[in-house]
């Protein structure tokens, strides 16, 4: 097996997907950034959730907003619902793993907040339940999925759905991270202007 060629093929496949996804998703990424910026300017907050690699992405996004992305600016209100081990284990033990994000959305989310929901398959039960709870609370939802959007795709009539057009989890996650960086940049530009 030629591992060097295999590695090159990974790079090329990722680059092709990013080019294809850019044209398809740019308008909705811009809409998601506008929605998030309006939320933050109204003193709202962004709650983020996902499992596995998507949990890491949720935490990464919250860290970029609370700290900084590339430029200095005031701290922004963002919470990753994936980080409090006491809540995660208590809710998972006392109720079900499927309730770990839903309970936090009910406790922390209010009308006007935004839920950033990440699921590469679009079928993560605990993310689906978090979306339903957010919608009940009149929060807006920005969902990042792949593989056709799964069940989540059918839940988002008035919300933003950023579905990566690919079936492979690794490729979807690579584009999700790029989308999150685009959102961070757009929020900064909205708040600071292009020159910052």
N, C-alpha and C positions, 0 to 999 in steps of 0.2 A: 504494500500500500504506500502510495506517495503522500505522506502527511503534509508536506509543504503545499502541494496542490489542493489538498482537502482544506487546509487553512485559508488559502487564497479564495477557494470557492465560498467559504463562510463569509469572508469580507465582501465578495462580489454580490452574493445573495442579499446580504444586509443592505448594501448600498442601493441595489435595484429596488428593494422594498421601500426604502426611505424615499427614493425619488418618486415612486408610484404613489406612496401615501401622502407625500407633500401636496400634490395637486388635488388629491381627493379630500384631504382633511383640513387644509389650511383655513377655509372659511369657518368651519365649526370650531377649530382651535381659537380663532380670533373671537368668535362669539363666546366661547367658554372664558377666555381671558377678560372680556368686557363684563360678563356676569360676575366673575370673581372680584374684579376691581370694584364694581358697584357695591357688592356685598361688603368688602373691606372698608370702603369709604363711608358706608352707613354704619360703621362700628360693628359689623357682623363678623363672623368667623367661618373658617373652612375646616370641616372635619373630614379626615381622610382614612380610608380603610381598604384592606385587601389581605390576601393570604400568601405566605411564602415570599417569593420575589416581589409580588405586588405589595406585601406588607412593608418590605424594605423601600419600595418606591414611595409608599404613603409617608413613611418616616422621612425620607429624603426630601420630599416636597415640603412637608411641614418645617423641617429644619431650614430650608432655603428661605421660607417666608419669615420665620421668627428671627433668624440670623440675618443673612443677606445672600443674594444670588451673586451678582457681580459688582454691584454698586452699593454704597452706603445709603441707607434710608431708614425711616422709623421702623420699628418692629411691627410685624403684621400678625394678626390673630389666626393661628392655625394649630390644630391638634391632630396628631396621629392616634387613631383609636386602637392601635396595634401594640401599644407600649406599656400599658399598666398591667403587670403580671398578676397583681392581686385581683383586679376586676376581671381579667380574662379567665383566670382559673376559678374564681368564685362563681361567675355567671356560667361558665362551661360546666362546672360541677353541679351547681344547684338547679340549673335550667337545662341548657344544651349548648353545645359549641355553636350551633346555628344562631344563638341569641347574643353572642358576644359583642357584636357591633350594634345591633338593634337597640339593646338596653342602653348603650352609651349615647346613641342618637336621641333616644327619648329623654335621657337625663340632661344632655348638654345642648342639644340643637333647638333652635327657636326659628320662628318665621323670619325669612330673609337670609338665614345662613345658607351655606352651600355644602353639600356632601360630595366629596371626590371619591368615587367608588371604582376600584380597580379589580378586574377579573379577566384573565386572558381568555378563559372559555366563555365568559358571560353566564355561567351556570353555578357560581359559588353561592350556596344557600344562605350563608351568613351575610354576604354582600347584598343578595336579593332582599333579605329581610331588613337590612339597614336602609336600602332605597325605599322600601315600602313605608318604613317609619319616618323617613325624611319627607316623603310626599305627604303623609298624614299631618306633619307639622308645618306644612307649606314652606319647606325648604326647597331650594333648587338643587338639581343633581347634575353633575358632570361625570359621566361614566366612560371609562377606558376599557375596551374589550378587544377581542379578536375572534377568529373562528366563526365569523358570521354574526356575532353578538349574543347568541344564546338566548336564554330567557330574559336577560336584562334588556336586550334590544327591544323586546315587546312592551317594556314598562315605561318607556321614556318619550311619550308623545310631546310634551312641552319642555323637555329637558335637553341637554346636550349629550349626544352619543358619539364617541370617537372610537370607531371600530376599525382596527388595523386589518387590512385585507390579506390575511395570511393564516395558515393553519398551524404553524410551528410555534410552540410556546416561546422558545428563545428569541426568535425573530420579533414576535409580538412585544416581548418585554423590552427589546432594544428600541423599538419605536415608541413604546410608552415612556421610556426615560427621555427620549428626545422631545416628545410632546410636553412632558413636565417642564423641561428646560425652556421650551418655547413659551409656556404659560408664565413661568417666572420672569422671563425677559419682557413679555408683553405687559405684565402687571407693573413691573418697574418703569417701563416707558409711559404707561398711563399715569403713574404717580409722579414721576420725575421729569418726564420729557425725554426726548432722544439723547440729549447731551448729558442729562443727569447732573 
